[in-house]
C-alpha cells in the first residue's frame, strides 16, 4: 500500500511517525508525500490546547476529503476522545497512546516479532515532515501533576526506553544519512529514573561515546531535572548549544497553582549556570497567559521575569481548560480576551529578546544544517536550515544542499530569518 503519515504537535509525535515509517517500509509499503496518493493514512493527534484538538479533527477531515478511505487515528486527542475520533469520516482504526507502539503490526495484521529485527536505516518522511534531523523517542509519559496539563492523562506514567534500544535507533538514523539527532520525550529529563540509578546525562554520554553522532540536540527539559553540573556535558561541541526550558510563569504564586516544581529564583540560577558554561547558548521557553487566578500583579511579575531572562525564543499559549485537569476546576477562570491580550504582550517581549539575540551573531561564521531546499530561478537554490544554537538561516546555493552542513557568514536578520552567504 501507499501510506500517508501526518502529525500535529510536539517533536515526540514527529519521532513516533518516523518510527511508524520504518515499520511500514519494513513490511514492504511505500510512504507518500500527499494524502491524495495514499491508500491509508495515519494521523498522530495532539490535545495540548483546544486549538491543537481542533487542528487534529480538521486534519483527519482534510485527509478524508482527499479520498483516503482508511484512516488510522492515534495520539493524545484520540486517547482522550476515542468515540469522537471514531465518528470522524473514514476513520477505520482508533489507537490509544498505550497501544501506539503496536499500531503498525496490528493495522497490518502482522506479528510484532517481524518488526524486531535489525532496525532499517532512517529515510526522511516525504512531504511536509521531511526532516533532515532525526527525532528519536527515548521516553514517554510523565509523573508530574502540572494542573494545566492534559498530556499526562493522555500519555500515562513516565517510562524510559532502554539505552541499547536508543543507541540502535540513533545508529539506524546515522546509517540513513542523518547529520543531527534530536532526543525527545514527554518528560525527557526523567529518562532513567525508572531504570535504576541512571540519569539523562548517562544517556547523553553514552551516545557521545558509543555512536558517531556529529550533532546531538535535546528537546524540552523541565528545569527541576537539571543541576549546574549537567551543563558540563556541553564541553563536547557535538552537543548543540540550545536549551528549551519551559517556564510557564514568572510568578511564584502562579507556579504553585500550576504545581510546577520550580521557582523564578531557581530558574534564574539554572539559566545563569548554563550561560556560565555556554555564554552564547540559545535558551527558549514556553509560557501560559491567563492561567486561572492570574492577577495583574502576577502577570507583571511574569512579564518582568521574561524580560530579565532574555530568551532567544519561545512559545506563548493562551490558557485553555483541558478536560480532566485540576486547573479546569479552579476558581478565577480568566476571560479569554484578557488571556489573549496578555499573550500579545508576552509575545512582544519574546520577539524583542529574540531579535536582540539574533543580532549578536551578525558578521559571524556559523555551521548550518540545511533542512529545506527550493528552486530560486536563475539565482540557484534557496536553502533554509539551522545553526547549532537554533538560528534559522537562509542562503542561496548554486546547487541543492539538502542535509548538508556548510559554514555560512551571517549577514542580516529579517522576518524571523538570518540571511547568510555560504562560504
TIMARMI-581170 format. One record per residue (C-alpha): residue number from 1; residue in one letter; chain; x negated, y negated, z. Coordinates in steps of 0.02 Angstrom, whole numbers. Layout:
BEGIN
+-----+-----+-------+--------+--------+--------+
|   n | res | chain |      X |      Y |      Z |
+-----+-----+-------+--------+--------+--------+
| NUM |   A |     A |      X |      Y |      Z |
...
+-----+-----+-------+--------+--------+--------+
//
This chain:
BEGIN
+-----+-----+-------+--------+--------+--------+
|   n | res | chain |      X |      Y |      Z |
+-----+-----+-------+--------+--------+--------+
|   1 |   X |     A |      0 |      0 |      0 |
|   2 |   X |     A |    -42 |   -183 |    -10 |
|   3 |   X |     A |    -40 |   -260 |    164 |
|   4 |   X |     A |    -24 |   -444 |    211 |
|   5 |   X |     A |    -85 |   -495 |    385 |
|   6 |   X |     A |    -38 |   -659 |    467 |
|   7 |   X |     A |    -58 |   -735 |    640 |
|   8 |   X |     A |     -6 |   -883 |    745 |
|   9 |   X |     A |   -100 |   -947 |    896 |
|  10 |   X |     A |   -264 |   -903 |    978 |
|  11 |   X |     A |   -429 |   -830 |    924 |
|  12 |   X |     A |   -384 |   -667 |   1010 |
|  13 |   X |     A |   -240 |   -647 |    888 |
|  14 |   X |     A |   -364 |   -676 |    747 |
|  15 |   X |     A |   -479 |   -542 |    819 |
|  16 |   X |     A |   -335 |   -420 |    828 |
|  17 |   X |     A |   -283 |   -440 |    647 |
|  18 |   X |     A |   -465 |   -418 |    595 |
|  19 |   X |     A |   -463 |   -251 |    687 |
|  20 |   X |     A |   -299 |   -204 |    602 |
|  21 |   X |     A |   -376 |   -249 |    436 |
|  22 |   X |     A |   -518 |   -125 |    463 |
|  23 |   X |     A |   -395 |     12 |    513 |
|  24 |   X |     A |   -282 |    -15 |    362 |
|  25 |   X |     A |   -434 |    -12 |    247 |
|  26 |   X |     A |   -498 |    146 |    331 |
|  27 |   X |     A |   -332 |    228 |    288 |
|  28 |   X |     A |   -351 |    179 |    105 |
|  29 |   X |     A |   -240 |     25 |     96 |
|  30 |   X |     A |   -279 |   -147 |     24 |
|  31 |   X |     A |   -270 |   -313 |    118 |
|  32 |   X |     A |   -198 |   -451 |      9 |
|  33 |   X |     A |   -206 |   -640 |     22 |
|  34 |   X |     A |    -23 |   -683 |     -4 |
|  35 |   X |     A |    143 |   -611 |     54 |
|  36 |   X |     A |    219 |   -607 |   -121 |
|  37 |   X |     A |     91 |   -474 |   -169 |
|  38 |   X |     A |    122 |   -362 |    -18 |
|  39 |   X |     A |    220 |   -202 |     13 |
|  40 |   X |     A |    206 |   -227 |    202 |
|  41 |   X |     A |    164 |   -373 |    317 |
|  42 |   X |     A |    106 |   -380 |    498 |
|  43 |   X |     A |    135 |   -542 |    595 |
|  44 |   X |     A |     43 |   -567 |    760 |
|  45 |   X |     A |    154 |   -691 |    852 |
|  46 |   X |     A |    123 |   -820 |    989 |
|  47 |   X |     A |    230 |   -883 |   1134 |
|  48 |   X |     A |    115 |  -1006 |   1224 |
|  49 |   X |     A |    234 |  -1152 |   1186 |
|  50 |   X |     A |    410 |  -1168 |   1120 |
|  51 |   X |     A |    335 |  -1232 |    957 |
|  52 |   X |     A |    224 |  -1077 |    942 |
|  53 |   X |     A |    376 |   -965 |    966 |
|  54 |   X |     A |    471 |  -1064 |    834 |
|  55 |   X |     A |    322 |  -1053 |    715 |
|  56 |   X |     A |    318 |   -864 |    742 |
|  57 |   X |     A |    500 |   -845 |    693 |
|  58 |   X |     A |    476 |   -961 |    544 |
|  59 |   X |     A |    325 |   -862 |    485 |
|  60 |   X |     A |    424 |   -699 |    484 |
|  61 |   X |     A |    569 |   -779 |    389 |
|  62 |   X |     A |    450 |   -854 |    260 |
|  63 |   X |     A |    369 |   -684 |    229 |
|  64 |   X |     A |    540 |   -603 |    209 |
|  65 |   X |     A |    590 |   -736 |     81 |
|  66 |   X |     A |    429 |   -696 |    -14 |
|  67 |   X |     A |    500 |   -522 |    -45 |
|  68 |   X |     A |    414 |   -414 |     85 |
|  69 |   X |     A |    539 |   -280 |    134 |
|  70 |   X |     A |    440 |   -202 |    276 |
|  71 |   X |     A |    380 |   -323 |    411 |
|  72 |   X |     A |    296 |   -272 |    574 |
|  73 |   X |     A |    316 |   -400 |    713 |
|  74 |   X |     A |    194 |   -394 |    859 |
|  75 |   X |     A |    109 |   -511 |    981 |
|  76 |   X |     A |    161 |   -617 |   1130 |
|  77 |   X |     A |    327 |   -686 |   1068 |
|  78 |   X |     A |    379 |   -513 |   1008 |
|  79 |   X |     A |    336 |   -440 |   1179 |
|  80 |   X |     A |    445 |   -568 |   1269 |
|  81 |   X |     A |    590 |   -571 |   1144 |
|  82 |   X |     A |    591 |   -397 |   1062 |
|  83 |   X |     A |    777 |   -397 |   1021 |
|  84 |   X |     A |    768 |   -568 |    938 |
|  85 |   X |     A |    616 |   -511 |    839 |
|  86 |   X |     A |    705 |   -353 |    782 |
|  87 |   X |     A |    852 |   -456 |    719 |
|  88 |   X |     A |    745 |   -560 |    601 |
|  89 |   X |     A |    757 |   -518 |    414 |
|  90 |   X |     A |    661 |   -366 |    352 |
|  91 |   X |     A |    581 |   -329 |    522 |
|  92 |   X |     A |    566 |   -140 |    525 |
|  93 |   X |     A |    448 |   -118 |    673 |
|  94 |   X |     A |    431 |   -217 |    835 |
|  95 |   X |     A |    269 |   -179 |    928 |
|  96 |   X |     A |    238 |   -250 |   1101 |
|  97 |   X |     A |     65 |   -303 |   1155 |
|  98 |   X |     A |     38 |   -148 |   1262 |
|  99 |   X |     A |     60 |    -40 |   1105 |
| 100 |   X |     A |    -33 |   -155 |    986 |
| 101 |   X |     A |   -194 |    -52 |    982 |
| 102 |   X |     A |    -90 |     92 |    912 |
| 103 |   X |     A |      6 |    -15 |    787 |
| 104 |   X |     A |    -82 |     41 |    629 |
| 105 |   X |     A |    -84 |    230 |    663 |
| 106 |   X |     A |     98 |    227 |    721 |
| 107 |   X |     A |    160 |    124 |    573 |
| 108 |   X |     A |     66 |    237 |    452 |
| 109 |   X |     A |    111 |    398 |    545 |
| 110 |   X |     A |    -71 |    449 |    568 |
| 111 |   X |     A |   -160 |    516 |    723 |
| 112 |   X |     A |   -267 |    391 |    817 |
| 113 |   X |     A |   -414 |    512 |    802 |
| 114 |   X |     A |   -427 |    473 |    617 |
| 115 |   X |     A |   -475 |    293 |    661 |
| 116 |   X |     A |   -603 |    336 |    795 |
| 117 |   X |     A |   -747 |    374 |    679 |
| 118 |   X |     A |   -892 |    256 |    645 |
| 119 |   X |     A |   -817 |     81 |    625 |
| 120 |   X |     A |   -806 |     12 |    450 |
| 121 |   X |     A |   -907 |   -142 |    404 |
| 122 |   X |     A |   -809 |   -301 |    427 |
| 123 |   X |     A |   -738 |   -380 |    268 |
| 124 |   X |     A |   -658 |   -551 |    295 |
| 125 |   X |     A |   -469 |   -554 |    279 |
| 126 |   X |     A |   -423 |   -639 |    114 |
| 127 |   X |     A |   -319 |   -797 |    109 |
| 128 |   X |     A |   -298 |   -922 |    250 |
| 129 |   X |     A |   -381 |   -808 |    377 |
| 130 |   X |     A |   -539 |   -778 |    275 |
| 131 |   X |     A |   -660 |   -824 |    414 |
| 132 |   X |     A |   -848 |   -811 |    397 |
| 133 |   X |     A |   -857 |   -798 |    586 |
| 134 |   X |     A |   -808 |   -628 |    656 |
| 135 |   X |     A |   -690 |   -637 |    805 |
| 136 |   X |     A |   -723 |   -490 |    922 |
| 137 |   X |     A |   -598 |   -445 |   1057 |
| 138 |   X |     A |   -689 |   -398 |   1217 |
| 139 |   X |     A |   -549 |   -417 |   1345 |
| 140 |   X |     A |   -359 |   -427 |   1356 |
| 141 |   X |     A |   -232 |   -478 |   1488 |
| 142 |   X |     A |   -254 |   -591 |   1638 |
| 143 |   X |     A |   -238 |   -576 |   1827 |
| 144 |   X |     A |   -221 |   -763 |   1856 |
| 145 |   X |     A |    -49 |   -830 |   1900 |
| 146 |   X |     A |    -53 |  -1004 |   1823 |
| 147 |   X |     A |    125 |  -1063 |   1844 |
| 148 |   X |     A |    144 |  -1131 |   1667 |
| 149 |   X |     A |     75 |   -979 |   1575 |
| 150 |   X |     A |    184 |   -851 |   1488 |
| 151 |   X |     A |     34 |   -760 |   1414 |
| 152 |   X |     A |      2 |   -663 |   1575 |
| 153 |   X |     A |    181 |   -598 |   1562 |
| 154 |   X |     A |    160 |   -553 |   1378 |
| 155 |   X |     A |    -15 |   -478 |   1393 |
| 156 |   X |     A |    -12 |   -393 |   1564 |
| 157 |   X |     A |   -156 |   -365 |   1685 |
| 158 |   X |     A |   -336 |   -402 |   1638 |
| 159 |   X |     A |   -436 |   -261 |   1563 |
| 160 |   X |     A |   -609 |   -258 |   1486 |
| 161 |   X |     A |   -671 |   -162 |   1336 |
| 162 |   X |     A |   -821 |    -51 |   1365 |
| 163 |   X |     A |   -989 |   -127 |   1324 |
| 164 |   X |     A |  -1030 |      9 |   1198 |
| 165 |   X |     A |   -868 |    -21 |   1103 |
| 166 |   X |     A |   -903 |   -208 |   1093 |
| 167 |   X |     A |  -1080 |   -177 |   1031 |
| 168 |   X |     A |  -1012 |    -59 |    897 |
| 169 |   X |     A |   -888 |   -191 |    837 |
| 170 |   X |     A |  -1022 |   -325 |    833 |
| 171 |   X |     A |  -1139 |   -213 |    734 |
| 172 |   X |     A |   -998 |   -173 |    611 |
| 173 |   X |     A |   -968 |   -359 |    586 |
| 174 |   X |     A |  -1154 |   -393 |    562 |
| 175 |   X |     A |  -1167 |   -248 |    438 |
| 176 |   X |     A |  -1024 |   -328 |    342 |
| 177 |   X |     A |  -1123 |   -490 |    325 |
| 178 |   X |     A |  -1055 |   -595 |    468 |
| 179 |   X |     A |  -1176 |   -732 |    518 |
| 180 |   X |     A |  -1084 |   -782 |    678 |
| 181 |   X |     A |   -995 |   -680 |    812 |
| 182 |   X |     A |   -860 |   -758 |    922 |
| 183 |   X |     A |   -813 |   -665 |   1082 |
| 184 |   X |     A |   -628 |   -680 |   1125 |
| 185 |   X |     A |   -508 |   -629 |   1263 |
| 186 |   X |     A |   -358 |   -693 |   1360 |
| 187 |   X |     A |   -471 |   -716 |   1512 |
| 188 |   X |     A |   -643 |   -695 |   1434 |
| 189 |   X |     A |   -739 |   -745 |   1591 |
| 190 |   X |     A |   -664 |   -598 |   1686 |
| 191 |   X |     A |   -749 |   -470 |   1573 |
| 192 |   X |     A |   -824 |   -331 |   1677 |
| 193 |   X |     A |   -729 |   -361 |   1838 |
| 194 |   X |     A |   -632 |   -200 |   1812 |
| 195 |   X |     A |   -787 |   -105 |   1757 |
| 196 |   X |     A |   -882 |   -116 |   1921 |
| 197 |   X |     A |  -1019 |   -241 |   1962 |
| 198 |   X |     A |  -1026 |   -320 |   1789 |
| 199 |   X |     A |  -1007 |   -500 |   1732 |
| 200 |   X |     A |   -988 |   -586 |   1565 |
| 201 |   X |     A |  -1172 |   -634 |   1574 |
| 202 |   X |     A |  -1213 |   -447 |   1565 |
| 203 |   X |     A |  -1113 |   -429 |   1404 |
| 204 |   X |     A |  -1193 |   -583 |   1327 |
| 205 |   X |     A |  -1368 |   -524 |   1375 |
| 206 |   X |     A |  -1335 |   -352 |   1302 |
| 207 |   X |     A |  -1276 |   -423 |   1136 |
| 208 |   X |     A |  -1427 |   -538 |   1125 |
| 209 |   X |     A |  -1546 |   -395 |   1166 |
| 210 |   X |     A |  -1465 |   -247 |   1078 |
| 211 |   X |     A |  -1398 |   -322 |    916 |
| 212 |   X |     A |  -1468 |   -431 |    777 |
| 213 |   X |     A |  -1339 |   -568 |    804 |
| 214 |   X |     A |  -1402 |   -736 |    740 |
| 215 |   X |     A |  -1261 |   -847 |    805 |
| 216 |   X |     A |  -1158 |   -798 |    957 |
| 217 |   X |     A |  -1014 |   -905 |   1018 |
| 218 |   X |     A |   -898 |   -888 |   1167 |
| 219 |   X |     A |   -716 |   -938 |   1157 |
| 220 |   X |     A |   -616 |  -1011 |   1302 |
| 221 |   X |     A |   -690 |   -991 |   1477 |
| 222 |   X |     A |   -598 |  -1028 |   1638 |
| 223 |   X |     A |   -709 |  -1142 |   1743 |
| 224 |   X |     A |   -694 |  -1039 |   1903 |
| 225 |   X |     A |   -777 |   -889 |   1820 |
| 226 |   X |     A |   -941 |   -981 |   1795 |
| 227 |   X |     A |  -1083 |  -1043 |   1903 |
| 228 |   X |     A |  -1231 |  -1156 |   1865 |
| 229 |   X |     A |  -1345 |  -1005 |   1833 |
| 230 |   X |     A |  -1231 |   -945 |   1693 |
| 231 |   X |     A |  -1292 |  -1084 |   1580 |
| 232 |   X |     A |  -1472 |  -1020 |   1584 |
| 233 |   X |     A |  -1412 |   -896 |   1452 |
| 234 |   X |     A |  -1418 |  -1041 |   1328 |
| 235 |   X |     A |  -1608 |  -1041 |   1335 |
| 236 |   X |     A |  -1584 |   -914 |   1194 |
| 237 |   X |     A |  -1547 |  -1027 |   1046 |
| 238 |   X |     A |  -1441 |   -895 |    962 |
| 239 |   X |     A |  -1304 |   -937 |   1087 |
| 240 |   X |     A |  -1208 |  -1083 |   1013 |
| 241 |   X |     A |  -1204 |  -1242 |   1121 |
| 242 |   X |     A |  -1016 |  -1256 |   1133 |
| 243 |   X |     A |   -908 |  -1226 |   1286 |
| 244 |   X |     A |   -718 |  -1228 |   1287 |
| 245 |   X |     A |   -668 |  -1258 |   1468 |
| 246 |   X |     A |   -480 |  -1279 |   1493 |
| 247 |   X |     A |   -448 |  -1419 |   1619 |
| 248 |   X |     A |   -257 |  -1435 |   1602 |
| 249 |   X |     A |   -252 |  -1581 |   1725 |
| 250 |   X |     A |   -374 |  -1702 |   1806 |
| 251 |   X |     A |   -262 |  -1721 |   1959 |
| 252 |   X |     A |   -299 |  -1611 |   2109 |
| 253 |   X |     A |   -117 |  -1606 |   2164 |
| 254 |   X |     A |    -57 |  -1559 |   1989 |
| 255 |   X |     A |   -188 |  -1422 |   1977 |
| 256 |   X |     A |   -122 |  -1349 |   2140 |
| 257 |   X |     A |     55 |  -1342 |   2070 |
| 258 |   X |     A |    -16 |  -1258 |   1916 |
| 259 |   X |     A |   -105 |  -1131 |   2030 |
| 260 |   X |     A |   -269 |  -1169 |   1942 |
| 261 |   X |     A |   -422 |  -1108 |   2038 |
| 262 |   X |     A |   -521 |  -1266 |   2010 |
| 263 |   X |     A |   -527 |  -1447 |   2064 |
| 264 |   X |     A |   -585 |  -1605 |   1975 |
| 265 |   X |     A |   -741 |  -1606 |   2085 |
| 266 |   X |     A |   -789 |  -1425 |   2046 |
| 267 |   X |     A |   -752 |  -1451 |   1861 |
| 268 |   X |     A |   -862 |  -1607 |   1862 |
| 269 |   X |     A |  -1004 |  -1509 |   1942 |
| 270 |   X |     A |   -990 |  -1371 |   1814 |
| 271 |   X |     A |   -998 |  -1493 |   1668 |
| 272 |   X |     A |  -1148 |  -1579 |   1745 |
| 273 |   X |     A |  -1236 |  -1411 |   1765 |
| 274 |   X |     A |  -1203 |  -1366 |   1583 |
| 275 |   X |     A |  -1266 |  -1534 |   1520 |
| 276 |   X |     A |  -1424 |  -1520 |   1627 |
| 277 |   X |     A |  -1470 |  -1364 |   1527 |
| 278 |   X |     A |  -1397 |  -1421 |   1360 |
| 279 |   X |     A |  -1392 |  -1611 |   1351 |
| 280 |   X |     A |  -1302 |  -1609 |   1183 |
| 281 |   X |     A |  -1180 |  -1467 |   1221 |
| 282 |   X |     A |  -1006 |  -1486 |   1149 |
| 283 |   X |     A |   -877 |  -1469 |   1287 |
| 284 |   X |     A |   -697 |  -1455 |   1229 |
| 285 |   X |     A |   -542 |  -1430 |   1335 |
| 286 |   X |     A |   -354 |  -1403 |   1346 |
| 287 |   X |     A |   -233 |  -1523 |   1432 |
| 288 |   X |     A |    -49 |  -1517 |   1477 |
| 289 |   X |     A |     50 |  -1680 |   1477 |
| 290 |   X |     A |    211 |  -1694 |   1576 |
| 291 |   X |     A |    192 |  -1546 |   1694 |
| 292 |   X |     A |    337 |  -1533 |   1817 |
| 293 |   X |     A |    322 |  -1662 |   1956 |
| 294 |   X |     A |    182 |  -1758 |   1870 |
| 295 |   X |     A |    193 |  -1935 |   1938 |
| 296 |   X |     A |    125 |  -2090 |   1853 |
| 297 |   X |     A |    -18 |  -2088 |   1979 |
| 298 |   X |     A |    -61 |  -1906 |   1942 |
| 299 |   X |     A |    -58 |  -1941 |   1756 |
| 300 |   X |     A |   -176 |  -2089 |   1782 |
| 301 |   X |     A |   -294 |  -1975 |   1878 |
| 302 |   X |     A |   -296 |  -1856 |   1731 |
| 303 |   X |     A |   -323 |  -1995 |   1605 |
| 304 |   X |     A |   -467 |  -2070 |   1704 |
| 305 |   X |     A |   -547 |  -1899 |   1728 |
| 306 |   X |     A |   -534 |  -1859 |   1543 |
| 307 |   X |     A |   -620 |  -2023 |   1502 |
| 308 |   X |     A |   -756 |  -1985 |   1629 |
| 309 |   X |     A |   -791 |  -1812 |   1558 |
| 310 |   X |     A |   -820 |  -1875 |   1379 |
| 311 |   X |     A |   -757 |  -1715 |   1300 |
| 312 |   X |     A |   -814 |  -1681 |   1121 |
| 313 |   X |     A |   -638 |  -1623 |   1076 |
| 314 |   X |     A |   -482 |  -1545 |   1145 |
| 315 |   X |     A |   -301 |  -1494 |   1127 |
| 316 |   X |     A |   -161 |  -1585 |   1217 |
| 317 |   X |     A |      4 |  -1493 |   1240 |
| 318 |   X |     A |    166 |  -1571 |   1297 |
| 319 |   X |     A |    232 |  -1459 |   1435 |
| 320 |   X |     A |    373 |  -1344 |   1382 |
| 321 |   X |     A |    456 |  -1225 |   1508 |
| 322 |   X |     A |    422 |  -1044 |   1465 |
| 323 |   X |     A |    543 |   -906 |   1521 |
| 324 |   X |     A |    489 |   -811 |   1675 |
| 325 |   X |     A |    355 |   -934 |   1732 |
| 326 |   X |     A |    350 |  -1020 |   1901 |
| 327 |   X |     A |    340 |  -1194 |   1825 |
| 328 |   X |     A |    504 |  -1169 |   1732 |
| 329 |   X |     A |    591 |  -1155 |   1901 |
| 330 |   X |     A |    506 |  -1306 |   1980 |
| 331 |   X |     A |    597 |  -1464 |   2028 |
| 332 |   X |     A |    547 |  -1627 |   1946 |
| 333 |   X |     A |    550 |  -1573 |   1764 |
| 334 |   X |     A |    483 |  -1718 |   1661 |
| 335 |   X |     A |    588 |  -1790 |   1520 |
| 336 |   X |     A |    523 |  -1735 |   1351 |
| 337 |   X |     A |    498 |  -1913 |   1288 |
| 338 |   X |     A |    390 |  -1952 |   1441 |
| 339 |   X |     A |    285 |  -1797 |   1410 |
| 340 |   X |     A |    262 |  -1843 |   1227 |
| 341 |   X |     A |    210 |  -2021 |   1272 |
| 342 |   X |     A |     81 |  -1956 |   1395 |
| 343 |   X |     A |     23 |  -1833 |   1263 |
| 344 |   X |     A |    -11 |  -1975 |   1141 |
| 345 |   X |     A |   -111 |  -2070 |   1272 |
| 346 |   X |     A |   -218 |  -1918 |   1313 |
| 347 |   X |     A |   -241 |  -1880 |   1127 |
| 348 |   X |     A |   -307 |  -2057 |   1101 |
| 349 |   X |     A |   -431 |  -2036 |   1245 |
| 350 |   X |     A |   -492 |  -1870 |   1174 |
| 351 |   X |     A |   -508 |  -1943 |    999 |
| 352 |   X |     A |   -612 |  -2087 |   1066 |
| 353 |   X |     A |   -737 |  -1973 |   1153 |
| 354 |   X |     A |   -738 |  -1854 |   1003 |
| 355 |   X |     A |   -786 |  -1997 |    887 |
| 356 |   X |     A |   -922 |  -2053 |   1007 |
| 357 |   X |     A |   -990 |  -1875 |   1017 |
| 358 |   X |     A |   -996 |  -1853 |    828 |
| 359 |   X |     A |  -1085 |  -2018 |    801 |
| 360 |   X |     A |  -1228 |  -1963 |    913 |
| 361 |   X |     A |  -1284 |  -1841 |    779 |
| 362 |   X |     A |  -1279 |  -1954 |    627 |
| 363 |   X |     A |  -1451 |  -1956 |    549 |
| 364 |   X |     A |  -1499 |  -1786 |    621 |
| 365 |   X |     A |  -1527 |  -1622 |    527 |
| 366 |   X |     A |  -1423 |  -1475 |    590 |
| 367 |   X |     A |  -1388 |  -1297 |    534 |
| 368 |   X |     A |  -1213 |  -1270 |    462 |
| 369 |   X |     A |  -1123 |  -1105 |    429 |
| 370 |   X |     A |  -1008 |  -1133 |    281 |
| 371 |   X |     A |   -831 |  -1067 |    305 |
| 372 |   X |     A |   -736 |  -1136 |    156 |
| 373 |   X |     A |   -780 |  -1171 |    -24 |
| 374 |   X |     A |   -676 |  -1264 |   -153 |
| 375 |   X |     A |   -720 |  -1314 |   -330 |
| 376 |   X |     A |   -755 |  -1500 |   -346 |
| 377 |   X |     A |   -754 |  -1533 |   -533 |
| 378 |   X |     A |   -915 |  -1592 |   -614 |
| 379 |   X |     A |   -992 |  -1629 |   -443 |
| 380 |   X |     A |  -1005 |  -1444 |   -396 |
| 381 |   X |     A |   -926 |  -1365 |   -243 |
| 382 |   X |     A |   -857 |  -1445 |    -86 |
| 383 |   X |     A |   -914 |  -1350 |     67 |
| 384 |   X |     A |   -847 |  -1358 |    245 |
| 385 |   X |     A |   -919 |  -1271 |    395 |
| 386 |   X |     A |   -977 |  -1280 |    575 |
| 387 |   X |     A |  -1135 |  -1332 |    665 |
| 388 |   X |     A |  -1186 |  -1237 |    820 |
| 389 |   X |     A |  -1108 |  -1372 |    929 |
| 390 |   X |     A |   -945 |  -1361 |    833 |
| 391 |   X |     A |   -954 |  -1514 |    722 |
| 392 |   X |     A |   -853 |  -1486 |    563 |
| 393 |   X |     A |   -964 |  -1536 |    417 |
| 394 |   X |     A |   -925 |  -1567 |    234 |
| 395 |   X |     A |  -1052 |  -1572 |     93 |
| 396 |   X |     A |  -1066 |  -1547 |    -95 |
| 397 |   X |     A |  -1166 |  -1399 |   -162 |
| 398 |   X |     A |  -1219 |  -1354 |   -338 |
| 399 |   X |     A |  -1156 |  -1175 |   -312 |
| 400 |   X |     A |  -1035 |  -1095 |   -188 |
| 401 |   X |     A |  -1122 |  -1064 |    -21 |
| 402 |   X |     A |   -983 |   -974 |     74 |
| 403 |   X |     A |  -1050 |   -879 |    226 |
| 404 |   X |     A |  -1224 |   -954 |    205 |
| 405 |   X |     A |  -1317 |  -1060 |    332 |
| 406 |   X |     A |  -1401 |  -1220 |    271 |
| 407 |   X |     A |  -1494 |  -1364 |    350 |
| 408 |   X |     A |  -1390 |  -1520 |    324 |
| 409 |   X |     A |  -1430 |  -1703 |    351 |
| 410 |   X |     A |  -1279 |  -1781 |    438 |
| 411 |   X |     A |  -1236 |  -1948 |    357 |
| 412 |   X |     A |  -1068 |  -2014 |    419 |
| 413 |   X |     A |   -917 |  -1965 |    525 |
| 414 |   X |     A |   -748 |  -1991 |    440 |
| 415 |   X |     A |   -573 |  -1921 |    468 |
| 416 |   X |     A |   -623 |  -1781 |    585 |
| 417 |   X |     A |   -767 |  -1726 |    473 |
| 418 |   X |     A |   -952 |  -1763 |    467 |
| 419 |   X |     A |  -1014 |  -1794 |    290 |
| 420 |   X |     A |  -1184 |  -1722 |    252 |
| 421 |   X |     A |  -1316 |  -1681 |    121 |
| 422 |   X |     A |  -1383 |  -1505 |    103 |
| 423 |   X |     A |  -1572 |  -1507 |    113 |
+-----+-----+-------+--------+--------+--------+
//
